[in-house]
């Protein structure tokens, strides 16, 4: 047990051996310093007594998350923290929560009946890139004819899912999820009111496609993007996998 505590202590001080500049250990663990301070103030503790308690309370929270083999604490952490996080600063995902997110990993295959003619799919339907020429495609009511998009093969109707996307270069891209009845023909705003929950990267900008759009820090632009979907909870979250950082969370009602 002593060895495990020492491991937790080391993990609390570093993030995979890399210090995250500008974030306190509390922020990295998902325990917000301001929230703890307000809570303790309500208990009529003086400010001088609050500060020494913060690392201790933070360590307890971190330890409980790591001990949680059933994922209950990780699920509660996801539901509460990601709904309230702002986008101004990166938020690090605790190791135990990250393991729980990735336990919902699935393989995504692209649907050749949905891709725009200017998108070329690989033979195994796992990769997509812009085509050099417009390709011949069969007619499909599900095929995008204006926005250059493609959908995954299988629809998701319940449960938790997580998948990762390697992004090849620094060009334009938009990634996320859409509902079964969203518009495929013509152009429409790609925001939640139209059935799209996506983030968008251009050469100089990075946005969550809300209405109006929310600008995201360029430091969070990923080379590998993680997408987490909890259907029952109505939660779609995006992560920069290489730094295990939270990018943005949409809250909705898929039902």
C-alpha positions as CSV (number, residue, x, y, z in Angstrom):
1,X,0.0,0.0,0.0
2,X,2.9,2.3,0.8
3,X,4.3,1.8,-2.6
4,X,1.0,2.6,-4.2
5,X,0.7,5.8,-2.3
6,X,4.2,6.8,-3.4
7,X,3.2,6.1,-7.0
8,X,0.1,8.3,-6.6
9,X,2.2,11.1,-5.1
10,X,4.7,11.0,-8.0
11,X,1.8,11.0,-10.5
12,X,0.3,13.9,-8.7
13,X,3.4,16.0,-9.2
14,X,4.1,15.1,-12.9
15,X,2.1,14.2,-15.9
16,X,3.8,11.3,-17.7
17,X,7.1,13.0,-16.9
18,X,6.0,16.4,-18.4
19,X,5.2,19.4,-16.3
20,X,2.1,21.3,-17.5
21,X,2.9,25.0,-17.4
22,X,0.2,27.3,-16.0
23,X,-1.9,24.6,-14.2
24,X,-1.8,23.8,-10.5
25,X,-1.8,20.1,-9.4
26,X,-5.5,20.6,-8.3
27,X,-6.4,21.6,-11.9
28,X,-4.6,18.7,-13.4
29,X,-6.5,16.3,-11.1
30,X,-9.8,17.8,-11.9
31,X,-10.1,19.3,-8.4
32,X,-10.6,23.0,-8.9
33,X,-8.8,25.2,-6.3
34,X,-11.5,27.9,-6.3
35,X,-14.3,25.3,-5.7
36,X,-12.5,23.8,-2.8
37,X,-11.7,27.2,-1.3
38,X,-15.4,28.3,-1.5
39,X,-16.5,25.0,0.0
40,X,-14.1,25.3,3.0
41,X,-15.0,29.0,3.5
42,X,-18.7,27.9,3.9
43,X,-17.5,25.7,6.7
44,X,-16.2,28.9,8.3
45,X,-12.5,28.0,8.0
46,X,-10.2,30.9,7.9
47,X,-8.2,31.6,4.8
48,X,-4.9,30.8,6.6
49,X,-6.2,27.3,7.3
50,X,-7.5,26.6,3.8
51,X,-4.3,26.7,1.8
52,X,-2.5,23.9,3.7
53,X,-5.6,21.7,3.4
54,X,-5.9,21.9,-0.4
55,X,-3.0,19.5,-1.3
56,X,-4.3,17.0,1.2
57,X,-7.9,17.1,-0.1
58,X,-6.6,16.9,-3.7
59,X,-4.5,13.9,-2.8
60,X,-7.5,12.1,-1.2
61,X,-9.6,12.7,-4.4
62,X,-6.8,11.5,-6.6
63,X,-6.4,8.3,-4.5
64,X,-10.1,7.5,-4.5
65,X,-10.2,7.8,-8.3
66,X,-7.2,5.4,-8.6
67,X,-8.8,2.9,-6.2
68,X,-12.1,2.9,-8.1
69,X,-12.0,-0.4,-9.9
70,X,-15.7,-0.3,-11.0
71,X,-15.4,3.1,-12.7
72,X,-18.2,4.7,-10.6
73,X,-15.9,7.6,-9.4
74,X,-14.6,8.1,-12.9
75,X,-18.1,8.3,-14.3
76,X,-19.2,10.8,-11.7
77,X,-16.0,12.8,-12.4
78,X,-16.8,12.9,-16.1
79,X,-20.4,13.9,-15.6
80,X,-19.6,16.7,-13.2
81,X,-16.3,18.2,-14.3
82,X,-16.6,18.2,-18.1
83,X,-20.0,19.9,-18.0
84,X,-18.6,22.9,-16.1
85,X,-15.0,23.2,-17.5
86,X,-14.3,26.4,-19.5
87,X,-12.1,26.3,-22.6
88,X,-9.5,28.9,-21.7
89,X,-7.0,26.5,-20.2
90,X,-6.2,22.9,-20.9
91,X,-7.6,20.4,-18.4
92,X,-5.6,17.2,-17.7
93,X,-7.6,13.9,-17.4
94,X,-6.6,11.8,-14.4
95,X,-5.1,8.4,-15.3
96,X,-7.9,6.4,-13.8
97,X,-10.5,8.4,-15.6
98,X,-8.6,8.1,-18.8
99,X,-8.5,4.3,-18.4
100,X,-12.2,4.3,-17.9
101,X,-12.9,6.4,-20.9
102,X,-10.7,4.2,-23.1
103,X,-12.4,1.0,-21.8
104,X,-15.3,2.0,-24.1
105,X,-13.0,1.9,-27.2
106,X,-14.6,0.8,-30.5
107,X,-13.3,0.5,-34.1
108,X,-14.9,2.8,-36.5
109,X,-15.4,1.8,-40.2
110,X,-16.4,4.5,-42.7
111,X,-19.6,4.0,-44.8
112,X,-19.0,4.2,-48.5
113,X,-22.7,5.0,-49.1
114,X,-22.3,8.4,-47.3
115,X,-19.0,9.9,-48.5
116,X,-19.0,13.0,-50.7
117,X,-17.6,12.4,-54.2
118,X,-14.5,14.5,-53.4
119,X,-13.6,12.2,-50.5
120,X,-11.6,9.1,-51.2
121,X,-11.9,6.1,-48.7
122,X,-9.1,3.5,-48.3
123,X,-9.8,-0.1,-49.2
124,X,-10.3,-1.0,-45.6
125,X,-12.7,1.9,-45.0
126,X,-10.6,3.2,-42.1
127,X,-9.0,6.2,-43.7
128,X,-10.4,9.2,-45.7
129,X,-8.6,11.9,-47.6
130,X,-9.5,14.6,-50.2
131,X,-9.5,13.0,-53.7
132,X,-7.5,14.4,-56.6
133,X,-10.6,14.2,-58.8
134,X,-14.3,13.9,-58.2
135,X,-15.0,10.1,-57.9
136,X,-17.9,8.2,-59.3
137,X,-20.3,7.1,-56.5
138,X,-23.6,5.4,-56.5
139,X,-26.8,7.2,-55.5
140,X,-27.6,7.1,-51.9
141,X,-30.1,9.2,-49.8
142,X,-27.5,9.1,-47.1
143,X,-24.7,10.6,-49.2
144,X,-23.5,14.1,-48.6
145,X,-23.6,16.1,-51.8
146,X,-22.4,19.6,-50.6
147,X,-20.4,19.3,-47.4
148,X,-17.4,17.0,-47.9
149,X,-18.3,14.6,-45.2
150,X,-18.4,10.8,-44.5
151,X,-20.2,8.9,-41.7
152,X,-19.2,5.9,-39.7
153,X,-20.8,2.6,-40.8
154,X,-22.7,1.7,-37.7
155,X,-25.3,3.8,-35.8
156,X,-24.9,4.2,-32.1
157,X,-28.2,4.0,-30.2
158,X,-27.1,3.3,-26.5
159,X,-24.1,2.9,-24.3
160,X,-20.6,4.4,-24.1
161,X,-18.2,4.7,-27.0
162,X,-14.6,6.0,-27.5
163,X,-12.5,6.2,-30.6
164,X,-9.4,8.0,-31.8
165,X,-8.6,9.7,-35.1
166,X,-5.1,10.3,-36.5
167,X,-5.1,13.7,-38.2
168,X,-2.5,13.7,-41.0
169,X,-1.7,17.4,-41.5
170,X,-2.7,20.9,-40.5
171,X,-5.4,21.4,-43.0
172,X,-9.1,22.0,-42.5
173,X,-11.2,19.4,-40.7
174,X,-14.4,19.0,-38.8
175,X,-15.0,15.9,-36.6
176,X,-17.8,14.7,-34.3
177,X,-21.1,13.0,-34.4
178,X,-24.5,13.6,-36.0
179,X,-28.0,12.2,-35.7
180,X,-29.7,9.9,-38.1
181,X,-32.1,12.6,-39.4
182,X,-29.5,15.4,-40.0
183,X,-29.4,17.0,-43.4
184,X,-27.2,15.3,-46.1
185,X,-28.1,17.3,-49.1
186,X,-27.2,21.0,-49.6
187,X,-25.4,23.0,-46.9
188,X,-26.7,23.8,-43.4
189,X,-25.1,25.1,-40.3
190,X,-23.3,22.2,-38.6
191,X,-24.3,22.9,-35.0
192,X,-26.4,21.0,-32.3
193,X,-29.7,22.6,-33.4
194,X,-29.2,20.9,-36.8
195,X,-28.1,17.6,-35.2
196,X,-24.3,18.0,-35.4
197,X,-21.9,18.0,-32.4
198,X,-18.5,18.7,-33.9
199,X,-15.3,20.7,-33.5
200,X,-13.7,22.5,-36.4
201,X,-10.1,23.3,-37.3
202,X,-9.0,25.8,-40.0
203,X,-5.5,27.0,-40.7
204,X,-5.6,29.7,-38.1
205,X,-8.7,29.0,-35.9
206,X,-10.1,26.2,-33.7
207,X,-13.7,26.1,-32.7
208,X,-16.5,24.1,-31.0
209,X,-19.4,24.3,-33.5
210,X,-21.9,25.6,-31.1
211,X,-24.3,28.5,-31.9
212,X,-22.5,30.9,-31.7
213,X,-19.2,29.1,-32.2
214,X,-16.8,28.9,-29.2
215,X,-13.2,29.6,-29.9
216,X,-10.8,26.9,-28.5
217,X,-7.1,27.4,-27.6
218,X,-4.8,26.6,-30.5
219,X,-2.6,24.7,-28.0
220,X,-5.3,22.1,-27.9
221,X,-5.2,21.3,-31.6
222,X,-4.5,17.5,-31.6
223,X,-2.5,15.2,-33.9
224,X,-4.6,12.4,-32.4
225,X,-8.1,13.3,-31.5
226,X,-10.1,11.2,-29.0
227,X,-13.9,11.3,-29.1
228,X,-16.0,10.0,-26.2
229,X,-19.8,9.5,-26.5
230,X,-22.1,8.6,-23.6
231,X,-25.5,8.1,-25.2
232,X,-27.7,7.9,-22.1
233,X,-26.0,10.9,-20.4
234,X,-26.1,13.0,-23.6
235,X,-22.4,13.8,-23.5
236,X,-19.9,14.1,-26.4
237,X,-16.4,15.0,-25.4
238,X,-13.2,15.6,-27.3
239,X,-9.6,15.1,-26.1
240,X,-6.1,15.8,-27.3
241,X,-4.7,12.3,-26.9
242,X,-1.0,13.1,-26.9
243,X,-1.3,15.2,-23.8
244,X,-4.5,13.6,-22.4
245,X,-6.2,17.0,-22.3
246,X,-9.9,17.8,-22.4
247,X,-10.8,20.0,-25.4
248,X,-14.6,20.4,-25.3
249,X,-17.8,18.7,-24.1
250,X,-21.3,19.0,-25.7
251,X,-24.3,18.3,-23.5
252,X,-27.5,17.2,-25.3
253,X,-30.3,14.7,-25.3
254,X,-30.0,12.0,-27.9
255,X,-33.3,10.4,-26.9
